[in-house]
């Protein structure tokens, strides 16, 4: 069982994802913004940070960057409802260690579950080609 920290500002999506994660047999702590996740990362032990990219106060990319300092062994998976979200080259280089992959939960109906399992088991950060 993995310990997952979920940062998602949309109430319905956060509830849906938390239930799906628990149903898959993992422990989940859910927060509604990145700034609420930071103290939990600093004080707790999580295997995976599952974070929305677009959130108020602190976006998921900044959260992942800070998390990589606070908990360097924790893996990060980005989720977004915006299929066109693209990381700039500078952001990609800065988040290389923290980033595992990005998934879009919209319409996925459980297809992301194997991705979460793969990130936890593999424990590898992504390395975009050409960097």
Buried (B, 14 or more C-beta within 10 A) or exposed (E): EBBBBBBBBBEEBBEEBBEBBEEBEBEBBBBBBBBBBBEBBEEEEBBBBBBBBBBEEBBBBBBBBBBBEBBEEBBBBBBBBEEEBEBEEEBBEBBBBBBBBBBBBEEEEEEBBEBBBBBBEEEEBBEEEEE
